[in-house]
Every structure is written in structure tokens, then in C-alpha cells.
Amino acid sequence: MKNKELYDKTIKILVNAYLNNSLVQGNCHACAVGNLVAANLDIKFNQDLKWIGRTVAWSHVFVTLSYKIAQVKRPWAYTGQAQAQIDATGYTWPELARLEYAFERAPKGKTREERMFNGLMAVLDVLSQIHEMDEQTNLATKKLFSENSILL
């Protein structure tokens, strides 16, 4: 496995977001990438799941819009605050773009909880590729999760 420490930290952040109901599709503050940035920069959320005292800049580099099939990518915007937010996660911007696309394009489900769960499972699949995990390890990680509870 490549960079187990980063993988474990990422899983912990996403699980906490899931358990705290702050993992939301279509919200750059509270999507998978938004949660990774917020956790690594110690950014808090308000009641509307917006960052307190900080502006989302990472989405200037890449964003997955609900009304477009393709992801919008602007590598020239990888500067300043956007670069600092992305770099804080430990991932490259193309890796985060893959995570974000998987999260946003995951099956919607019938409830908000299903959407979060499906997005989380899609992100786990991409993380397993980024961290060069074997399928058995990926499946073992997924078994830690169930739609009704997370045992981590």
C-alpha cells in the first residue's frame, strides 16, 4: 500500500464527516474534498455546513457540476489559496479531482443518508486506486461500513 498513514487519516476524516452528517454532495464546503481540506486546515462548519471564516478556493482548480457530465478542470488556477487548500490534504489536485468526481457522481439513492453512503463507497474505490491497495484490502475496508452504522 502506498502512504498508509495518509490513507488512514483520510478514512478517519471521511468517517467523521459521515457520522456528523457533514458529508454532502453538491456543497464545496462539505463534499468529500471540502471535508478533507477543512479537517487538514482546522476549518469549522456553521449550521448551514459552510466554512467559518474561510473561503473555498480549491474548487477554482476543479469542480464537478450537477448539470454537466464532464468535470471542469482549471490547472492554471492551482495557485495561492487554492494551492494551499489542496496541498494541505496530502493529495495532488488530480487525485482530489478523482475523489470529488467519484463522490459527486455516485448513485444518488432515495435518502440523504443513502447519497452520503454511496458517495463514501465511491471515494473508497478511488482511494484504493490512488494508494495502490489490493482488492481484498479495499473490500475489508468497505466491510467496516454498513448503511446503518460505521464500525471504525
DSSP file (Angstrom, degrees, kcal/mol; ACC not computed):
  #  RESIDUE AA STRUCTURE BP1 BP2  ACC     N-H-->O    O-->H-N    N-H-->O    O-->H-N    TCO  KAPPA ALPHA  PHI   PSI    X-CA   Y-CA   Z-CA
    1    1 A M              0   0    0      0, 0.0     2,-0.5     0, 0.0     3,-0.4   0.000 360.0 360.0 360.0 139.1    0.0    0.0    0.0
    2    2 A K        -     0   0    0    129,-3.1     5,-0.1     1,-0.2   131,-0.1  -0.797 360.0 -11.6 -91.4 123.9    1.2    3.5   -0.9
    3    3 A N     >  -     0   0    0     -2,-0.5     4,-2.1     3,-0.1     3,-0.3   0.949  67.0-178.0  54.3  63.9    1.2    6.0    2.0
    4    4 A K  H  > S+     0   0    0     -3,-0.4     4,-3.0     1,-0.2     5,-0.2   0.848  78.3  59.2 -58.7 -37.0   -0.8    4.1    4.6
    5    5 A E  H  > S+     0   0    0      1,-0.2     4,-2.2     2,-0.2    -1,-0.2   0.921 108.1  44.2 -61.1 -44.5   -0.7    7.0    7.1
    6    6 A L  H  > S+     0   0    0     -3,-0.3     4,-2.6     2,-0.2    -1,-0.2   0.906 113.4  51.8 -66.6 -41.1   -2.4    9.4    4.6
    7    7 A Y  H  X S+     0   0    0     -4,-2.1     4,-2.6     2,-0.2    -2,-0.2   0.950 111.3  46.3 -59.2 -50.0   -4.9    6.7    3.7
    8    8 A D  H  X S+     0   0    0     -4,-3.0     4,-2.3     1,-0.2    -1,-0.2   0.901 113.1  49.4 -61.3 -42.0   -5.8    6.1    7.3
    9    9 A K  H  X S+     0   0    0     -4,-2.2     4,-2.2    -5,-0.2    -1,-0.2   0.911 111.3  49.8 -63.2 -42.3   -6.1    9.8    8.1
   10   10 A T  H  X S+     0   0    0     -4,-2.6     4,-2.5     2,-0.2     5,-0.2   0.918 110.1  49.8 -63.6 -44.8   -8.3   10.3    5.0
   11   11 A I  H  X S+     0   0    0     -4,-2.6     4,-2.7     1,-0.2     5,-0.2   0.922 110.1  51.3 -60.4 -44.1  -10.6    7.5    6.0
   12   12 A K  H  X S+     0   0    0     -4,-2.3     4,-2.4     1,-0.2    -1,-0.2   0.917 110.5  48.5 -60.4 -44.2  -10.9    8.9    9.6
   13   13 A I  H  X S+     0   0    0     -4,-2.2     4,-2.2     1,-0.2    -1,-0.2   0.932 114.2  45.4 -61.4 -46.6  -11.8   12.4    8.2
   14   14 A L  H  X S+     0   0    0     -4,-2.5     4,-2.4     2,-0.2    -2,-0.2   0.874 112.1  51.2 -68.8 -37.0  -14.4   11.0    5.9
   15   15 A V  H  X S+     0   0    0     -4,-2.7     4,-3.0    -5,-0.2     5,-0.2   0.929 110.6  49.3 -64.1 -44.7  -15.9    8.7    8.5
   16   16 A N  H  X S+     0   0    0     -4,-2.4     4,-2.1    -5,-0.2    -2,-0.2   0.909 111.1  49.8 -60.4 -41.5  -16.2   11.6   11.0
   17   17 A A  H  <>S+     0   0    0     -4,-2.2     5,-2.8     2,-0.2     6,-0.6   0.915 112.1  48.4 -62.6 -42.4  -17.9   13.7    8.3
   18   18 A Y  H ><5S+     0   0    0     -4,-2.4     3,-1.2     1,-0.2    -2,-0.2   0.940 113.5  45.9 -62.1 -47.9  -20.3   10.9    7.6
   19   19 A L  H 3<5S+     0   0    0     -4,-3.0    -1,-0.2     1,-0.3    -2,-0.2   0.810 114.2  48.6 -67.2 -29.7  -21.1   10.4   11.2
   20   20 A N  T 3<5S-     0   0    0     -4,-2.1    -1,-0.3    -5,-0.2    -2,-0.2   0.348 110.8-120.8 -90.7   5.8  -21.5   14.1   11.8
   21   21 A N  T < 5S+     0   0    0     -3,-1.2    -3,-0.2    -4,-0.2    -4,-0.1   0.833  80.5 120.3  57.2  34.5  -23.8   14.5    8.7
   22   22 A S      < +     0   0    0     -5,-2.8     2,-0.7    -6,-0.2    -4,-0.2   0.073  39.7  99.1-113.6  23.7  -21.4   16.9    7.2
   23   23 A L        +     0   0    0     -6,-0.6     2,-0.4    -5,-0.2     8,-0.2  -0.923  52.6 164.2-110.1 105.1  -20.7   14.9    4.0
   24   24 A V    >   -     0   0    0      6,-2.8     3,-1.0    -2,-0.7     2,-0.2  -0.979  35.4-131.4-134.3 127.9  -22.9   16.4    1.4
   25   25 A Q  T 3  S+     0   0    0     -2,-0.4     3,-0.1     1,-0.2    79,-0.1  -0.499  93.9  25.1 -71.2 144.9  -23.0   16.2   -2.4
   26   26 A G  T 3  S+     0   0    0     -2,-0.2     2,-0.5    38,-0.1    -1,-0.2   0.608  96.8 103.3  79.4  12.4  -23.2   19.5   -4.2
   27   27 A N    X>  -     0   0    0     -3,-1.0     4,-1.4     1,-0.1     3,-0.7  -0.924  54.9-161.2-130.0 105.5  -21.6   21.5   -1.4
   28   28 A C  T 34 S+     0   0    0     -2,-0.5    -1,-0.1     1,-0.3    30,-0.1   0.719  93.9  52.3 -61.0 -21.3  -18.0   22.5   -2.0
   29   29 A H  T 34 S+     0   0    0     20,-0.2    -1,-0.3     1,-0.1     9,-0.2   0.853 123.0  26.3 -77.6 -36.5  -17.6   23.2    1.8
   30   30 A A  T <4 S+     0   0    0     -3,-0.7    -6,-2.8    -6,-0.2    -2,-0.2   0.201  92.9 106.4-121.2  13.5  -19.0   19.7    2.8
   31   31 A C  S  X S-     0   0    0     -4,-1.4     4,-2.5    -8,-0.2     5,-0.2  -0.154  92.6 -83.5 -77.2-174.0  -18.3   17.3    0.0
   32   32 A A  H  > S+     0   0    0      1,-0.2     4,-1.9     2,-0.2     5,-0.1   0.942 132.8  40.6 -58.5 -49.0  -15.5   14.8    0.3
   33   33 A V  H  > S+     0   0    0      2,-0.2     4,-2.8     1,-0.2     5,-0.2   0.913 112.8  55.0 -67.9 -42.1  -12.8   17.2   -0.8
   34   34 A G  H  > S+     0   0    0      1,-0.2     4,-2.6     2,-0.2    -1,-0.2   0.894 109.5  47.7 -57.4 -41.2  -14.3   20.1    1.3
   35   35 A N  H  X S+     0   0    0     -4,-2.5     4,-2.6     2,-0.2    -1,-0.2   0.883 110.9  51.0 -67.7 -38.8  -14.2   17.9    4.4
   36   36 A L  H  X S+     0   0    0     -4,-1.9     4,-2.0    -5,-0.2    -2,-0.2   0.928 113.8  44.4 -64.4 -44.3  -10.6   16.8    3.7
   37   37 A V  H  X S+     0   0    0     -4,-2.8     4,-1.7     2,-0.2    -2,-0.2   0.953 114.5  49.2 -63.3 -49.1   -9.5   20.5    3.3
   38   38 A A  H  <>S+     0   0    0     -4,-2.6     5,-2.9    -5,-0.2     4,-0.4   0.915 112.4  47.3 -58.5 -45.6  -11.5   21.6    6.3
   39   39 A A  H ><5S+     0   0    0     -4,-2.6     3,-0.7     1,-0.2    -1,-0.2   0.900 113.3  47.7 -64.7 -40.8  -10.1   18.9    8.6
   40   40 A N  H 3<5S+     0   0    0     -4,-2.0    -1,-0.2     1,-0.2    -2,-0.2   0.724 119.1  39.2 -75.6 -20.7   -6.5   19.4    7.5
   41   41 A L  T 3<5S-     0   0    0     -4,-1.7    -1,-0.2    -3,-0.2    -2,-0.2   0.261 110.7-118.1-108.8   9.6   -6.7   23.2    7.9
   42   42 A D  T < 5 +     0   0    0     -3,-0.7     2,-0.4    -4,-0.4    -3,-0.2   0.893  54.4 164.7  54.7  45.0   -8.8   23.0   11.1
   43   43 A I      < -     0   0    0     -5,-2.9    -1,-0.2    -6,-0.2     2,-0.2  -0.794  25.1-145.4 -93.1 132.3  -11.7   24.9    9.5
   44   44 A K        -     0   0    0     -2,-0.4     8,-2.6     8,-0.4     2,-0.3  -0.587   8.5-128.1 -95.5 159.3  -15.0   24.6   11.3
   45   45 A F  B     -A   51   0A   0      6,-0.2     6,-0.2    -2,-0.2     2,-0.1  -0.776  12.2-138.9-104.0 149.4  -18.5   24.5    9.8
   46   46 A N    >   -     0   0    0      4,-2.6     3,-1.9    -2,-0.3     6,-0.1  -0.358  45.0 -84.4 -90.9-175.9  -21.5   26.6   10.6
   47   47 A Q  T 3  S+     0   0    0      1,-0.3    -1,-0.0     2,-0.1    -2,-0.0   0.718 130.9  54.8 -65.0 -20.9  -25.1   25.2   10.9
   48   48 A D  T 3  S-     0   0    0      2,-0.1    -1,-0.3     3,-0.0     3,-0.1   0.244 119.8-109.1 -94.2  12.4  -25.5   25.5    7.1
   49   49 A L  S <  S+     0   0    0     -3,-1.9     2,-0.3     1,-0.3   -20,-0.2   0.868  76.0 134.4  58.9  41.2  -22.4   23.4    6.5
   50   50 A K        -     0   0    0    -21,-0.1    -4,-2.6   -20,-0.1    -1,-0.3  -0.870  64.1 -97.6-110.5 151.2  -20.4   26.4    5.2
   51   51 A W  B     -A   45   0A   0     -2,-0.3     2,-0.6    -6,-0.2    -6,-0.2  -0.413  34.1-127.2 -68.1 142.9  -16.8   27.1    6.4
   52   52 A I  S    S-     0   0    0     -8,-2.6    -8,-0.4     1,-0.2     3,-0.1  -0.831  84.5  -9.4 -93.3 120.7  -16.5   29.6    9.2
   53   53 A G  S    S+     0   0    0     -2,-0.6     2,-0.3     1,-0.2    -1,-0.2   0.537 116.5  89.2  75.9   7.7  -14.0   32.4    8.4
   54   54 A R        -     0   0    0     -3,-0.2     2,-0.4     2,-0.0    -1,-0.2  -0.967  64.9-135.8-136.9 152.6  -12.6   30.8    5.2
   55   55 A T        -     0   0    0     -2,-0.3     2,-0.5    -3,-0.1    -3,-0.0  -0.866  28.0-114.3-105.9 140.2  -13.5   30.9    1.5
   56   56 A V        +     0   0    0     -2,-0.4    26,-0.1     1,-0.2   -27,-0.1  -0.628  47.2 155.9 -71.7 120.4  -13.5   27.8   -0.7
   57   57 A A    >   +     0   0    0     -2,-0.5     3,-2.2    24,-0.2     4,-0.3   0.625  54.7  77.4-116.7 -26.3  -10.7   28.2   -3.2
   58   58 A W  G >> S+     0   0    0      1,-0.3     3,-1.9     2,-0.2     4,-1.0   0.824  85.0  66.7 -57.5 -31.7   -9.9   24.6   -4.2
   59   59 A S  G 34 S+     0   0    0      1,-0.3    -1,-0.3     2,-0.2    -2,-0.1   0.546  84.5  72.5 -71.7  -5.1  -12.9   24.5   -6.4
   60   60 A H  G <4 S+     0   0    0     -3,-2.2    -1,-0.3     1,-0.1    17,-0.2   0.716 100.2  46.8 -74.8 -20.6  -11.4   27.1   -8.7
   61   61 A V  T <4 S-     0   0    0     -3,-1.9    13,-4.1     1,-0.4     2,-0.3   0.852 131.8  -6.5 -88.8 -39.6   -9.0   24.3   -9.8
   62   62 A F  E  <  +B   73   0B   0     -4,-1.0    -1,-0.4    11,-0.3     2,-0.3  -0.984  63.4 170.6-154.6 148.5  -11.6   21.5  -10.4
   63   63 A V  E     -B   72   0B   0      9,-2.1     9,-2.5    -2,-0.3     2,-0.6  -0.967  25.3-141.3-158.9 144.1  -15.3   21.1   -9.8
   64   64 A T        -     0   0    0     -2,-0.3     2,-0.3     7,-0.2     7,-0.1  -0.939  23.9-157.3-109.7 111.7  -18.0   18.6  -10.7
   65   65 A L    >   -     0   0    0     -2,-0.6     3,-1.6     5,-0.4    -2,-0.0  -0.694  18.5-132.7 -92.7 141.1  -21.2   20.4  -11.5
   66   66 A S  T 3  S+     0   0    0     -2,-0.3    -1,-0.1     1,-0.3    -2,-0.0   0.767 105.6  50.5 -63.9 -26.1  -24.5   18.5  -11.3
   67   67 A Y  T 3  S+     0   0    0      2,-0.0     2,-0.4     0, 0.0    -1,-0.3   0.374 104.0  67.6 -96.4   4.8  -25.7   19.7  -14.7
   68   68 A K    <   -     0   0    0     -3,-1.6     4,-0.1     1,-0.1    -3,-0.0  -0.958  62.6-153.8-124.5 144.4  -22.6   18.7  -16.6
   69   69 A I  S    S+     0   0    0     -2,-0.4     2,-0.2     2,-0.1    -1,-0.1   0.912  80.6  64.1 -78.8 -45.1  -21.2   15.3  -17.3
   70   70 A A  S    S-     0   0    0      1,-0.1    -5,-0.4    -6,-0.0     2,-0.3  -0.489  88.3-116.2 -81.9 149.9  -17.6   16.3  -17.6
   71   71 A Q        -     0   0    0     -2,-0.2     2,-0.5    -7,-0.1    -7,-0.2  -0.654  25.7-123.9 -82.3 138.4  -15.6   17.7  -14.7
   72   72 A V  E     -B   63   0B   0     -9,-2.5    -9,-2.1    -2,-0.3     2,-0.4  -0.742  32.3-173.5 -83.6 124.0  -14.4   21.3  -15.1
   73   73 A K  E     +B   62   0B   0     -2,-0.5   -11,-0.3   -11,-0.2   -12,-0.1  -0.981  17.3 175.0-125.0 131.2  -10.6   21.5  -14.6
   74   74 A R    >   +     0   0    0    -13,-4.1     3,-2.2    -2,-0.4     4,-0.1  -0.679   2.3 173.5-131.7  77.3   -8.6   24.6  -14.5
   75   75 A P  G >  S+     0   0    0      0, 0.0     3,-1.8     0, 0.0    -1,-0.1   0.788  76.5  67.2 -59.5 -27.5   -5.0   23.7  -13.7
   76   76 A W  G 3  S+     0   0    0      1,-0.3   -15,-0.1    -3,-0.1    -2,-0.0   0.686  91.8  63.2 -65.5 -16.7   -3.8   27.3  -14.2
   77   77 A A  G <   +     0   0    0     -3,-2.2     2,-2.5   -17,-0.2    -1,-0.3   0.410  69.0 111.2 -87.3   2.1   -5.8   28.2  -11.1
   78   78 A Y    <   +     0   0    0     -3,-1.8     2,-0.3    -4,-0.1    -1,-0.1  -0.450  58.1  98.4 -77.7  71.5   -3.6   26.0   -8.9
   79   79 A T  S >> S-     0   0    0     -2,-2.5     4,-1.4     0, 0.0     3,-1.0  -0.915  72.5  -3.1-145.9 167.7   -2.1   29.0   -7.1
   80   80 A G  H 3> S-     0   0    0     -2,-0.3     4,-2.3     1,-0.2     5,-0.2  -0.088 126.9  -0.6  53.1-131.4   -2.4   30.9   -3.9
   81   81 A Q  H 3> S+     0   0    0      1,-0.2     4,-2.7     2,-0.2    -1,-0.2   0.868 133.6  55.8 -62.0 -38.8   -5.3   29.8   -1.5
   82   82 A A  H <> S+     0   0    0     -3,-1.0     4,-2.3   -25,-0.2    -1,-0.2   0.936 110.3  45.2 -60.3 -45.9   -6.4   27.1   -3.9
   83   83 A Q  H  X S+     0   0    0     -4,-1.4     4,-3.1     1,-0.2     5,-0.2   0.912 112.6  51.0 -63.7 -43.1   -3.0   25.5   -3.9
   84   84 A A  H  X S+     0   0    0     -4,-2.3     4,-1.6     1,-0.2    -2,-0.2   0.906 111.6  47.6 -62.2 -42.0   -2.7   25.8   -0.1
   85   85 A Q  H  < S+     0   0    0     -4,-2.7     4,-0.5     2,-0.2    -1,-0.2   0.923 116.0  43.8 -65.9 -44.0   -6.0   24.2    0.4
   86   86 A I  H ><>S+     0   0    0     -4,-2.3     3,-1.5    -5,-0.2     5,-0.6   0.945 113.0  50.6 -66.4 -48.4   -5.3   21.3   -1.9
   87   87 A D  H ><5S+     0   0    0     -4,-3.1     3,-1.2     1,-0.3    -1,-0.2   0.811  98.7  67.5 -61.5 -30.4   -1.7   20.8   -0.7
   88   88 A A  T 3<5S+     0   0    0     -4,-1.6    -1,-0.3     1,-0.3    -2,-0.2   0.742  93.6  60.3 -62.1 -22.6   -2.9   20.6    2.9
   89   89 A T  T < 5S-     0   0    0     -3,-1.5    -1,-0.3    -4,-0.5    -2,-0.2   0.717 106.9-122.9 -79.3 -20.7   -4.7   17.3    2.1
   90   90 A G  T < 5S+     0   0    0     -3,-1.2     2,-0.3    -4,-0.4    -3,-0.1   0.408  78.8 104.0  90.2  -2.2   -1.6   15.4    1.1
   91   91 A Y  S   <S-     0   0    0     -5,-0.6    -1,-0.4     1,-0.0    -2,-0.2  -0.758  74.3-112.8-109.2 156.9   -3.0   14.7   -2.3
   92   92 A T     >  -     0   0    0     -2,-0.3     4,-2.4    -3,-0.1     5,-0.2  -0.426  34.7-108.8 -77.5 163.0   -2.3   16.2   -5.7
   93   93 A W  H  > S+     0   0    0      1,-0.2     4,-2.5     2,-0.2     5,-0.2   0.894 119.8  53.3 -65.9 -36.4   -5.0   18.2   -7.3
   94   94 A P  H  > S+     0   0    0      0, 0.0     4,-1.7     0, 0.0    -1,-0.2   0.890 109.6  49.5 -63.9 -34.4   -5.6   15.5  -10.0
   95   95 A E  H  > S+     0   0    0      2,-0.2     4,-2.0     1,-0.2    -2,-0.2   0.936 112.5  46.4 -66.3 -45.3   -6.0   12.9   -7.2
   96   96 A L  H  X S+     0   0    0     -4,-2.4     4,-2.9     1,-0.2     5,-0.2   0.875 108.4  56.8 -63.6 -36.2   -8.5   15.1   -5.3
   97   97 A A  H  X S+     0   0    0     -4,-2.5     4,-2.4     1,-0.2    -1,-0.2   0.893 106.7  49.5 -61.9 -38.7  -10.3   15.8   -8.6
   98   98 A R  H  X S+     0   0    0     -4,-1.7     4,-2.3     2,-0.2    -2,-0.2   0.916 111.8  48.2 -64.6 -43.1  -10.8   12.0   -9.0
   99   99 A L  H  X S+     0   0    0     -4,-2.0     4,-2.4     1,-0.2    -2,-0.2   0.927 113.3  47.7 -62.1 -44.7  -12.1   11.7   -5.4
  100  100 A E  H  X S+     0   0    0     -4,-2.9     4,-2.8     2,-0.2     5,-0.2   0.911 111.1  49.8 -65.2 -42.8  -14.5   14.6   -6.0
  101  101 A Y  H  X S+     0   0    0     -4,-2.4     4,-2.2    -5,-0.2    -1,-0.2   0.927 111.9  48.7 -62.1 -44.7  -15.8   13.3   -9.3
  102  102 A A  H  X S+     0   0    0     -4,-2.3     4,-0.6     1,-0.2    -2,-0.2   0.918 113.7  47.0 -60.9 -43.9  -16.4    9.8   -7.7
  103  103 A F  H >< S+     0   0    0     -4,-2.4     3,-0.7     1,-0.2    -2,-0.2   0.935 116.1  42.9 -64.2 -47.5  -18.3   11.4   -4.7
  104  104 A E  H 3< S+     0   0    0     -4,-2.8    -1,-0.2     1,-0.2    -2,-0.2   0.794 117.1  46.2 -72.7 -28.3  -20.4   13.7   -6.8
  105  105 A R  H 3< S+     0   0    0     -4,-2.2    -1,-0.2    -5,-0.2    -2,-0.2   0.395  83.8 118.9 -96.5   3.0  -21.3   11.1   -9.5
  106  106 A A  S << S-     0   0    0     -3,-0.7    13,-0.2    -4,-0.6    12,-0.1  -0.300  84.4 -76.7 -63.4 153.1  -22.1    8.3   -7.1
  107  107 A P        -     0   0    0      0, 0.0    11,-0.2     0, 0.0    -1,-0.1  -0.255  41.8-135.8 -53.2 136.7  -25.7    7.0   -7.3
  108  108 A K        -     0   0    0     -3,-0.1    10,-0.1     1,-0.1     3,-0.1   0.864  30.9-160.5 -68.9 -38.9  -28.0    9.4   -5.6
  109  109 A G        -     0   0    0      1,-0.2    -1,-0.1     5,-0.1     6,-0.0  -0.100  34.5 -80.8  77.3 174.9  -30.1    6.9   -3.6
  110  110 A K  S    S+     0   0    0      2,-0.0     2,-0.3     5,-0.0    -1,-0.2   0.704 107.9  35.9 -89.6 -22.8  -33.6    7.6   -2.1
  111  111 A T  S  > S-     0   0    0     -3,-0.1     4,-2.1     1,-0.1     5,-0.1  -0.824  84.4-109.6-128.4 166.0  -32.4    9.4    1.0
  112  112 A R  H  > S+     0   0    0     -2,-0.3     4,-2.5     1,-0.2     5,-0.2   0.889 120.1  54.5 -59.8 -39.9  -29.7   11.9    2.0
  113  113 A E  H  > S+     0   0    0      1,-0.2     4,-2.6     2,-0.2    -1,-0.2   0.901 107.0  49.7 -63.3 -41.4  -28.1    9.1    4.1
  114  114 A E  H  > S+     0   0    0      2,-0.2     4,-3.1     1,-0.2     5,-0.2   0.905 109.9  51.8 -63.0 -40.9  -28.0    6.8    1.0
  115  115 A R  H  X S+     0   0    0     -4,-2.1     4,-2.4     2,-0.2    -2,-0.2   0.931 111.8  45.9 -61.5 -45.8  -26.4    9.6   -1.0
  116  116 A M  H  X S+     0   0    0     -4,-2.5     4,-2.6     2,-0.2    -2,-0.2   0.930 114.8  47.7 -62.4 -45.1  -23.7   10.1    1.6
  117  117 A F  H  X S+     0   0    0     -4,-2.6     4,-2.5     2,-0.2    -2,-0.2   0.936 112.7  47.7 -62.5 -47.6  -23.1    6.3    1.9
  118  118 A N  H  X S+     0   0    0     -4,-3.1     4,-2.1     1,-0.2    -1,-0.2   0.899 113.1  49.2 -61.2 -41.1  -22.9    5.8   -1.9
  119  119 A G  H  X S+     0   0    0     -4,-2.4     4,-2.2    -5,-0.2    -1,-0.2   0.909 110.2  50.7 -63.8 -42.3  -20.6    8.8   -2.2
  120  120 A L  H  X S+     0   0    0     -4,-2.6     4,-2.2     1,-0.2    -2,-0.2   0.906 110.0  49.6 -62.2 -43.0  -18.4    7.4    0.5
  121  121 A M  H  X S+     0   0    0     -4,-2.5     4,-1.7     2,-0.2    -1,-0.2   0.891 110.2  50.8 -64.1 -39.6  -18.2    4.0   -1.1
  122  122 A A  H  X S+     0   0    0     -4,-2.1     4,-1.7     1,-0.2    -1,-0.2   0.896 109.8  50.3 -64.5 -40.0  -17.3    5.6   -4.5
  123  123 A V  H  X S+     0   0    0     -4,-2.2     4,-2.9     1,-0.2    -2,-0.2   0.891 106.0  56.0 -65.5 -39.6  -14.5    7.6   -2.8
  124  124 A L  H  X S+     0   0    0     -4,-2.2     4,-2.2     1,-0.2    -1,-0.2   0.893 105.0  53.0 -59.5 -39.2  -13.2    4.4   -1.1
  125  125 A D  H  X S+     0   0    0     -4,-1.7     4,-1.2     2,-0.2    -1,-0.2   0.922 112.0  44.1 -62.1 -43.7  -12.8    2.8   -4.5
  126  126 A V  H  X S+     0   0    0     -4,-1.7     4,-2.8     1,-0.2     3,-0.3   0.907 111.1  54.0 -68.9 -41.1  -10.8    5.7   -5.8
  127  127 A L  H  X S+     0   0    0     -4,-2.9     4,-2.7     1,-0.2    -1,-0.2   0.884 104.5  55.6 -59.2 -37.7   -8.7    5.9   -2.7
  128  128 A S  H  <>S+     0   0    0     -4,-2.2     5,-3.1    -5,-0.2    -1,-0.2   0.859 110.7  45.2 -64.9 -33.2   -7.8    2.2   -3.2
  129  129 A Q  H ><5S+     0   0    0     -4,-1.2     3,-1.2    -3,-0.3    -2,-0.2   0.933 113.4  48.5 -72.3 -46.9   -6.5    3.0   -6.6
  130  130 A I  H 3<5S+     0   0    0     -4,-2.8    -2,-0.2     1,-0.3    -3,-0.2   0.896 117.5  41.7 -59.5 -41.3   -4.6    6.1   -5.5
  131  131 A H  T 3<5S-     0   0    0     -4,-2.7  -129,-3.1    -5,-0.2    -1,-0.3   0.304 110.2-122.9 -93.2   9.4   -3.0    4.1   -2.6
  132  132 A E  T < 5 +     0   0    0     -3,-1.2     2,-0.2  -131,-0.2    -3,-0.2   0.892  48.9 170.3  52.7  48.5   -2.4    1.0   -4.8
  133  133 A M      < -     0   0    0     -5,-3.1    -1,-0.2    -6,-0.2     2,-0.1  -0.586  34.5-115.4 -86.6 150.1   -4.4   -1.3   -2.5
  134  134 A D     >  -     0   0    0     -2,-0.2     4,-2.1     1,-0.1     3,-0.3  -0.459  30.0-108.8 -78.6 161.6   -5.3   -4.8   -3.5
  135  135 A E  H  > S+     0   0    0      1,-0.2     4,-2.7     2,-0.2     5,-0.2   0.842 117.1  58.3 -61.4 -35.0   -9.0   -5.6   -3.9
  136  136 A Q  H  > S+     0   0    0      2,-0.2     4,-2.1     1,-0.2    -1,-0.2   0.909 107.6  46.1 -63.0 -42.4   -9.0   -7.7   -0.7
  137  137 A T  H  > S+     0   0    0     -3,-0.3     4,-2.3     2,-0.2    -1,-0.2   0.901 112.1  51.6 -66.9 -40.7   -7.9   -4.8    1.4
  138  138 A N  H  X S+     0   0    0     -4,-2.1     4,-2.3     1,-0.2    -2,-0.2   0.927 111.3  46.9 -61.3 -45.1  -10.4   -2.5   -0.3
  139  139 A L  H  X S+     0   0    0     -4,-2.7     4,-1.9     1,-0.2    -1,-0.2   0.883 110.1  53.4 -65.0 -37.8  -13.2   -4.9    0.4
  140  140 A A  H  X S+     0   0    0     -4,-2.1     4,-0.6     2,-0.2    -1,-0.2   0.896 109.1  49.3 -64.0 -39.1  -12.1   -5.3    4.0
  141  141 A T  H >< S+     0   0    0     -4,-2.3     3,-1.2     1,-0.2     4,-0.3   0.926 110.3  50.4 -64.1 -44.1  -12.2   -1.5    4.4
  142  142 A K  H >< S+     0   0    0     -4,-2.3     3,-1.7     1,-0.3    -1,-0.2   0.821 100.7  63.6 -64.7 -30.3  -15.7   -1.4    2.9
  143  143 A K  H 3< S+     0   0    0     -4,-1.9    -1,-0.3     1,-0.3    -2,-0.2   0.713  89.2  69.0 -67.9 -18.0  -16.8   -4.2    5.3
  144  144 A L  T << S+     0   0    0     -3,-1.2     7,-2.6    -4,-0.6     2,-0.3   0.675  98.2  66.1 -69.2 -15.0  -16.2   -1.8    8.2
  145  145 A F  B <   +C  150   0C   0     -3,-1.7     2,-0.3    -4,-0.3     5,-0.2  -0.782  56.7 173.7-108.9 148.5  -19.1    0.2    6.9
  146  146 A S        -     0   0    0      3,-1.9     3,-0.2    -2,-0.3    -3,-0.0  -0.949  44.9-108.9-141.0 163.3  -22.8   -0.6    6.7
  147  147 A E  S    S+     0   0    0     -2,-0.3     3,-0.1     1,-0.2   -30,-0.1   0.734 118.3  42.4 -66.3 -20.5  -25.6    1.7    5.7
  148  148 A N  S    S+     0   0    0      1,-0.3     2,-0.3    -3,-0.0    -1,-0.2   0.696 126.3   1.7 -99.6 -21.2  -26.9    1.9    9.2
  149  149 A S        -     0   0    0     -3,-0.2    -3,-1.9     2,-0.0     2,-0.5  -0.991  57.2-130.9-159.3 162.3  -23.6    2.3   11.1
  150  150 A I  B     -C  145   0C   0     -2,-0.3     2,-0.8    -5,-0.2    -5,-0.2  -0.985  12.8-159.1-120.3 127.8  -19.9    2.6   10.8
  151  151 A L              0   0    0     -7,-2.6    -6,-0.0    -2,-0.5    -2,-0.0  -0.621 360.0 360.0-106.7  72.2  -17.8    0.4   12.9
  152  152 A L              0   0    0     -2,-0.8    -1,-0.2  -140,-0.0    -7,-0.1   0.334 360.0 360.0-132.1 360.0  -14.5    2.2   12.9
